[in-house]
Amino acid sequence: MILLLSGTSEGRVLGQHLRAAGLPFVASVTTPEAKALFAEVDPPPEILVTRFSADMLATFLRERRICAILDATHPFAHRISETAMQAAAQVDIPYVRYERPATALSRHHDQIQVVPDVSAAVQVCLEQGTRIFLTTGTKTLPAFREVTARKWVMARILPTVASLSQALAAGLTPAQILALRGPFSQALEHALLREYRIDLLVTKESGAAGGLDTKLAAAAELGIRAVVIGRPPLPYANLYHDLEQAVQAVIRLGGVERGASPTGSTADPFCSAPRAQSSVLAMRKDGHDG
């Protein structure tokens, strides 16, 4: 049995790869929206909607006799990845990381400034920006509180109740919030930047799948400066940017047998070496936070 940590579109695709290869897996996500991404996987896998601590995850790995962890979480979900690596080390199973390829920033335009973290991006906004477009996600908005108080700011967020509540709690007014769900075309990005007369775009290095390429291309068309927050540097032991290579690494490192039941029943010996059982893990499933 494989544990697939997901929350991105690539996680769904990896789930389809695992199904096609006859590999049993259980998926874990942190939001109901992320769970919905697996609607196209047939037959649907078991999906846990929860937030693991390292000890909780280690217990789950033992209980479910997990052979390997395949981490396909967002490039900026570093706490989840750190937790997964720690738990994998505790129970001595392989951890494989799939991360979407990074964008070649130099091919866009020369007005891109890469910064190491959100704090550095805030400082750039305070020093340079006049009309700022934040596309860094609601979790970062509290850090921009001084920026939103001193500058003209528009923050794009997901159109969900939770995202709107987080944005308002971070000090933004409704007039500073643009609630839209991507993916966005370059034409739409261009139109938004022009409509709001943006002179500084702030975003994350989330790769083409996260819309970075289209944002930067639109900014280049208009001669708008862009601040890109770099990905957190983590010591991944088994890092892949190709989906199939990541699946093959799980098979190779985890000793996972092909041709397993597509329902992912834990009654069959899917691992080449059985692992110790532990007490049953009490966990909320299928749409309820843990």
N, C-alpha and C positions, 0 to 999 in steps of 0.2 A: 504494500500500500504506500502510495506517495501522498505527501501533503503539499498541495499547491496553494501558495500564498498569493492572492490576487488582489484585484481592485482596479486593473487597467484593461484596456481592450486586448492587449497582448496576453493577459492571463486567460481570457476566454479562448483565444487562438491556441494557446498551449494546452488548454483542456481538450480542444478538438484533436490536437496532435496525440495526446495521451490516449484518447478514446480510439483513434484510428490505429494506434500501435497495440491496442488490447491491454493497456496498462491501467490498473485500478488506482483511483485517486479520490481524495476528499479535498474539497476546496474550502479555503477560509478567507473571508472578507470582513471589512469593518463597518460597512453600511449596506442598507437594503438596495441602494442604487447600484452598488458594485455587484450585489447578488444577481440583479436583473440582467447583467451582461452575459450570464451563462444560459440565458433562455434558448440560445441557438445550439447548445451542446446536446446531442441526442445519443443515448438516453441521458437525461439530466443527472448530474452528479449530486452527491450529498454536499450541501453547502452550509458551513457554519458562519454565522454573523456574530462576531465576537472580537474582543481585544485581549490578546494573551499577555500575561506576564511571562518572564523566562521560566519560572518554576511551574506555572500552570501549563505552559506549552510542553515542557519536558515530561510532565505527567501524562499529558495527552499523547505524546509520541510513544511512550511506553505502553499505554493502555491500548492504543490502536495498532501497535506493532508497525509503526511507520518505518520504512526502509530508507527514505531520503526526503529532504525538503527541497522543493523547487520554488524559489522566491521570484515572483513576477510583479512585485509591488512597484509603486511609482518611484522614480529615481529620487524623489525627495522624502519618501517615507522611511527615513533612515532609522528611526527608532524601532520599527517593525523588523527591519533587516538585522539590526544589532541583536534584538531579542531572539530572532530565529537562529542566528549564528551561535549565540550563547547556549540556547537549548539543544541544538544539534551536537555541540561539543559535550554537553552534560551526558547525553545518552549515547554518544559515539556513533552517530550516523552522518552521512555526507550531506552537505549543504551546497546547493547549486543555485547560482544567481543568474537570472536572465535580466538584462537591462537594455532598454531600447537604445539604439545607436545615437550618439551625440551628433549635434548639428555642426557642420563646418562653418563657423561663424565668419571666417575671413572672406567667404565667397559672397557675402551679402553687401555690406558697405563698411566704410572706415570710421563710422560714427558709433560703433558698438563698444561699450565699456563693460568688461567682464569683472564682476566683483565676487568675493569669496562667500559672502553671506548676506542675510537680510539687513543687518546693522550697517554694513557698508553701502548697501543700496539706499537706505534711508539717508545717509550722509550725503550721497550724491544728489538726491532729490532736494535736500535742504540747501545745497550750494548752487545747483545748476537749474533745476526745473522751475518752470512758470505755470504751465498747464500740463498736468501729469496724468498718465493713463496707467493704472495699476492692474496687472493681469497675473498676479502672483498667488492667488488663492486666499480664501478667507482666514486661514490659520495664520497668515503673516500680517493681517491688517492691524492688529493691536500695536505692532512695532512701528507702524506708519502714523500713529496718532498725532505726533507733532507735525508731520508733513500735511496731514489732512486739515489740521487747524490753521496752518500758515499759508498753504498754497491752494490753488484751484486743483482739485483732484476728482477724477472719475475712476471708480473701481468696478471692474467687471467680475461678477460672481455667478455661480450656478443659480438657476431659478428654483431654489428649494427653500422651504420654511427655515430649515436649519442654517443655511448659508445667509439668508436675510437677517436672521436673528444675530448671528455672529458679526455681521457687518455693522449692524446698528449698535451692538454692544461695544464694538471697537471705536465708536465715536462718529461714524459716518452718518450723514443725513440721507433721507431718501433721494434727494437731488444729486447725491454723489455716487449713487449705486446704479449700475447697469446689469440687470439680471438676464443673462442669455446662456444657452447651452450650445456648445460647439458640436462638431467641428465647423470652423469658419473659413470661408473662401478668402483668397487674397483681396478680391474686389470688396467684400464686406469689411475686412480689416482696413482697407484703404479708405472706405467711406466713413467709417467710425472715426478714424484718426483725423480726417479732414473736417468732418462735421463738428467735432469738439475742439478743433484747432490745437491739437496736442503738439507739444514741443519736446516731451520726454516720455518715452515708453519704458515701463519697468516690467520685466518678465523673468521667467526661470528657464534654465537650460533643460527643458523637458523633451527635447527632440522633435522630430517631424510629427510623430504621433500625437504629441501634445500641442501641436499648432505653432511651434516656434518658427519654423521656416516661413510660413505665410505671414506671420506678424512682422518678422524682420524684413521680408521682401516689400511689404506694404510701407513700412517705415522708410526704407531706402528710396522708394518711389517719391516720397514726399520730403526727403532730406531731414527726417526726424531722428534725433539721437535716441539710442536704446541702451538701457542698462540691463545686463543679463546676469542673474544670480547663478553662479556655478553650482554643480552638483556636490553634495557632501562627499568628501573622500572617505571611503570605507575600505578596510583590508579584506576584500573578497578573495577567497582562496580559489574558487571555481566560478569565474565570471565569463559569461557568453553574451554576445550581441546578435546571435543567430538562433532562431527558435528551434530548428531541428537539431542543431548542435547541443543546445541545452537539454533537450529530451534525451539524446544519445548519452550525454554525460550522466544523467540520472540513472539510465539503464546500466551503464558501465560501473559507476561508483557505488550505486545502491544495491546491486545484485538483484534487480527486479526482474521477475519472470514475465514474458509476454503471454498473450492468449488468456488473460484472466477474465473472470466474469465481468461484463460491462456494468453490472450494478455495483461493483466495488464491495461485495460482501467480505467481511473480515474473517469469515470462517475458513477460507482457503489460504494455504501457505504461499503468499505472494513473494516473500523474501527468500533468498537463498539460505539465510541464517536467521531462525526465529529469535525474537527479542523478548526479554522478560516482561511479564505482565505486571501491572500495578493496580492500585485501587481504582474503581470507576471514577471518572472525572465528571463532576456535575457541571453541566454547561447548558446555556440557552442556545437554541438553534433557530434557523430559518426565520430571520428577520427581527430577532430580539437581541438587544445588546447584552453583552456579558459583563 
